[in-house]
């Protein structure tokens, strides 16, 4: 078949340096250094030709590499995971979550030969759909020591294509910019395509008229009737060149080419022939291939030689011809493509078609394919005979794009929606966009307006959606009571999704309003894992958060684990990264610091695309705690700076307060009590304390502030704050952390030289089961109590408490506190080498080592951290080298205090 339909001679002229760069990247990938090469240029510059030339020169039949390729298509751009579906093949289910889809890509990349190279080629990435771009980028950021070469061709300034890459990729990235042809290259191309020797001045004229765009130069050469015409008649546009090329073929072939342009995607020869009403498709195809218009891909697929030629051919079609071809194409396609062709074939309003498109939009929306839903609504708008429906479809499409977190696409619709007459749906759409882009004041006004307008119009559905949207805005601003009040119209909705979301939102609103236990009574009875509906993950995440703030850490982890276990059903929302933020914070409290760090890394990855502006600050902030207490202060400070910048952009008091929480954690770990007070002091003012108490943030802020006052000798101030704290504990029961009242009172008593009173206070906290449930705080208490017991003459009891504290600090690798504890034990004549490696490993190496110590296999570590097994092996080799151990058993022994050692110390 290749002999019958020879491949078009490419426009790959003057690209030897670029081919050499691709070969070098391939070699580096083969040595275990994951590579990305971006081939960038305007349309027609030969990007795809360069990619194909590189792939074609790979040795046929070699087992040293595998190629995994996709050519993105305009038809797939509105279909969530459409490009990824083409990449993976129909046998692979594409889930709705970026995280699940990204994991699928990593899994496929991880299946490659260990002694070969996997080539991932993404062609025409300017047409990639946003979810596919996010999933592939998620995977690329996690490649490190993998034998993977990713080659991406794209036009400049393509938002979704650009999203595939950034400077944050761990892989080495090479950018190859495609430039216009020079005179020498044009003359070489003429030799290759027509065996013509053209004069330098003719080549210069070609460049002047075509801009040196390889595709256009090649089209001019192919369409020229003879060499002499090049001096007098050079088309300056692709349309003109396409017309000339079409003029060089017979009418039968031209009809076949036009049908291919209307189908606008690779299609079966028979289908193209039927749309063209061709009597001999094979002959038409052969002629079109020789003319450079089409190409054949075995086993039986036809596509245009270049998208520019396809688009130009489509644009120059007479309107009646275009409509007729779309009508025939509708008969030879199915599903969403058939609807697209029916819409394109319409030359008058069509109520039935509009109804079918609206139904398809609702179907797409129900399956979380928001981009396709928006496209169907916009198509329906062009054919509906109903002016009222036309007014409603545009804001509906805007809502779909916002709900899909496609804020760039949504922005294109904002101005047209603003120009519509004022109604509830318009205000809802604009209000949702303003909310997601952080325009708080505008969002508040628009969503309130939507509720009011819907109430007047008797539009119950829009009223419920607007009320829910407004309530969520109040939640993000930390306004719990306002959220509950705004939510009233949505309570008891007949729509199961709105009803479930209203329940979740009301419970969070009650919590933020200070009614934590009432919120838990509302949400506790809800069974988990019954319907597995996509909104259930949000409900479980909300309950996990509230159980955490109620001090029910085990129950919180159960809910958060279940929510994360439903990752394949998540909707696009800010709750993706927030669920990992919550589990990271909970794991930190329960002493699973390695798990906490891994969750923080995942939260940052999920928030990185910019669509989760409200969660980016929280994701970076929660990443502060583990490195702060392990003495990796540079890492912690970098995360804190990122969090503070993100919080400043969002301008939410709640987000700013949460970031401050982690700033206090870092300052406290560094014994920077002045900085602790500087951060906490404004929050300890009487007007702020009720808000802190209502959200249960008061415990960390107040204990940190009181402790800092004690350490700085400001004892009277500590007394005042301690009295306020006691009142808050009585008024606002519950909190993620124990009260630590005994520890604070003991510290104050010691500062006043009242050691026996201090010992009694410490004993009270040591007897509190909530304290022992938070290992780091328990170890801090054991440390101060052990030192005091030695001072009081109870040497054996004191040493036992210090040894117990040292064991906990060792398990956590809390290096600053561990060194202090070791120094205190040395005073009593007890020394220990202790772990000294916490500052030698990178953040990612810490994550890998922590999971290996817990008994995870390489495959399990890869799944937990969203890496490939090859990258896990790479990190382990670095860990073994740095810590001077030979295998995972020695690593576990180095980092683990055995149960027998611990039990022997009581």
Buried (B, 14 or more C-beta within 10 A) or exposed (E): EEEEBEEBBBBBBBBEEBBEBBEEBBEBBBEBBBBBBBBBBBBBBBBBBBBBBBBEEBEEEEEEBBEBBBBBBBBBBBBBBBBBBBBBEEEBEBBBBBBBBBBBBBBBBBEBEEEBBBBBBBBBBBBBBBBBBBBBBBBBBBBBBBBBBBBBBBBEEBEBBBBBBEEEBBBEBBEBEBBBBBBEBBBBBBEBBBEBEBEEEBBEBBBEBBBBBBBBBBBBBBBBEEBEEBEEEBBEEBBBBBBBBBEBBEEBBBBBBBBBBBBBBBBBBEBBBBBBEBEEBBBBBBBBBBBBBBBBEEEEBBBBBBBBBBBBBBEBBEEEEBBBBBBBBBEBBEEBBBBBBBBBBBEEEBEEBBBBBBEBBBBBBEEBBBBBBBBBBBBBBBBBEBEEBBBBBBBBBBBBBBBBBBBBBBBEBBEEBEEBEEBBBBBBBBBBBBBBBBBBEBBBBBBBBBBBBBBEEEBBBBBBBBBBBBBBBBBBBBBBBBBBBBBEBBBEBEBEBBBBBBBBBBBBBBBBBBBBBEBBEBBBEBEBEEEEEBBBBBBBBBBBBBBBBBBBBEBBBBBBEBBBEBBBBBBBBBBBBBBBBBBBBBBBBBBBBBBBBBBBBBBBBBBBBEBBBBBBBBBBBBBBBBBBBBBBBEBBBBBBEBBBEBBEEBEBEBBBBBBBBBBBBBBBBBEBBEBBBBBBBEBBEEEBBBBBBBBBBBBBBBBBBBBBBBBBEBBEBBBBBBEBBBEBBEEBBBBBBBBBBBBBBBBBBBBEEBBEBBBBBBEBBBEBEBBBBBBBBBBBBBBBBBBBBBBBEBEEBBBBBBBBBBBBBBBBBBBBBBBBBBEBBEEBEEEEEBBEBBBEBBBBBBBBBBBBBBEBEBEBBBBBBBBBBBBBBBBBEBBBEBBEBEEBEEBBEBBBBEEEEBEEBE
